[in-house]
Amino acid sequence: MESKADTPDAEMTVSASQSEDKPTCIIVMGMAGSGKTTFVKRLCSYLSEKENKSYNINLDPAVIQSPFPAHIDIRDSVKYKQVMKKYQLGPNGAILTSLNLFATQFDQVIGLIEKKQGDFKHIVIDTPGQIEAFSMSASGQVITESLACSFPTVIVYVIDTVRAENPNTFLSNMLYALSIMYKTKLPLVCAFNKTDILSHEFALTWMKDFEEFEDALNSDKSYLSTLSRSMSLVLQEFYENLNSCGVSAMTGIGFDSLLESVQKGAKEYAEIFLPDIKQRMAINEAQKKEFEDKNIQEFESDKKEEEIEAKAKEESDELNNNLESMYKDFDSLLKDVNQ
Ligand SMILES: Nc1nc2c(ncn2[C@@H]2O[C@H](COP(=O)(O)OP(=O)(O)OP(=O)(O)O)[C@@H](O)[C@H]2O)c(=O)[nH]1
């Protein structure tokens, strides 16, 4: 990471007109093994061929070798192995703690990106393999919100199309995507990956036609499929508005339509999500101000009490001094009388 001294204070605001000039931030999430890192690597090389280089960030503290060139890498600031040792944590706990530590300095990251934002059109972010470590954690939320307050931000949720051929796995992915969308309150693109092995057409059909999905579930008589069936009905509205595309991170197919989906997401960010983000920021600011005002009031009343105590002490010291000199005068008077 660049030196902290270079970092300007981040002005965490973005307006609808400004958002068109700012780089679009793409946060890549997905279940373990869905191909996120391969996807990020492909996206970076696709963007550098298509327009110019993207600004890349690795947020996976546990990755051994990052296959894409990262401008900011969590591993430069937080040593995952040392976190494990120092706090006696297992792998998942250490990932969470590393992210927590990194989130505390994320305003500096925003400052660094803002300094360079004229040089690129996209910020690409890879997240940890354990999806919940980022998507459901407080630090993940802090990082996502900081980015969304400063740049048009879109979530790309990567799905392993081959595994999603199982209707229960497909539904789990859809529920996860939906919960991420609700949690982040940001536009989301579902990228069906590994389409070099299997086309994602079946998934599009399942989303359009509930009976087709039901047919696929019929071969599975487990309780899980009963749950999937009823959950699928709930997801109909989500499917109708879902921004999705098929890609292969391995071969590079589908990245033109991915970019279109991201651009559509960035438009939605400006038109639909930004007013809500601004409202949340205003509430946060008001809460922060209330907290600061309360602290100032407490400080001032403590200071007043200290002043009163100091004054009382001054008066009692003066009284003691007067008494002491009175006693001395009385002693010498007694001596005179006795003589
Ligand atoms: N055929 C094919 N394989 C892919 C594709 N994308 C990724 N893979 C393979 O899928 C496996 C997992 O890919 P990764 O990029 O490590 O996935 P990940 O989601 O980052 O994995 P974790 O960070 O460990 O959760 C690797 O063996 C990749 O080579 C693709 O588009 N097509």
The ligand as a Gaussian input file, in Angstrom:
#p B3LYP/6-31G(d) Opt

LIG

0 1
 N      -13.511000     -24.445000     -17.186000
 C      -13.441000     -23.364000     -16.440000
 N      -12.837000     -23.392000     -15.263000
 C      -12.778000     -22.241000     -14.537000
 C      -13.328000     -21.044000     -15.003000
 N      -13.127000     -20.105000     -14.054000
 C      -12.454000     -20.684000     -13.062000
 N      -12.235000     -21.979000     -13.330000
 C      -11.555000     -22.960000     -12.502000
 O      -12.293000     -23.072000     -11.277000
 C      -11.399000     -23.302000     -10.190000
 C      -11.627000     -22.248000      -9.121000
 O      -11.252000     -20.989000      -9.641000
 P      -10.797000     -19.776000      -8.718000
 O      -10.630000     -18.609000      -9.608000
 O       -9.675000     -20.175000      -7.847000
 O      -12.105000     -19.640000      -7.859000
 P      -12.356000     -18.746000      -6.572000
 O      -13.827000     -18.539000      -6.483000
 O      -11.506000     -17.520000      -6.589000
 O      -11.845000     -19.714000      -5.460000
 P      -11.669000     -19.407000      -3.896000
 O      -11.045000     -18.045000      -3.770000
 O      -10.780000     -20.520000      -3.435000
 O      -13.026000     -19.491000      -3.344000
 C       -9.999000     -23.263000     -10.774000
 O       -9.585000     -24.574000     -11.016000
 C      -10.173000     -22.504000     -12.081000
 O       -9.225000     -22.885000     -13.052000
 C      -13.977000     -21.041000     -16.291000
 O      -14.503000     -20.059000     -16.777000
 N      -13.999000     -22.235000     -16.962000

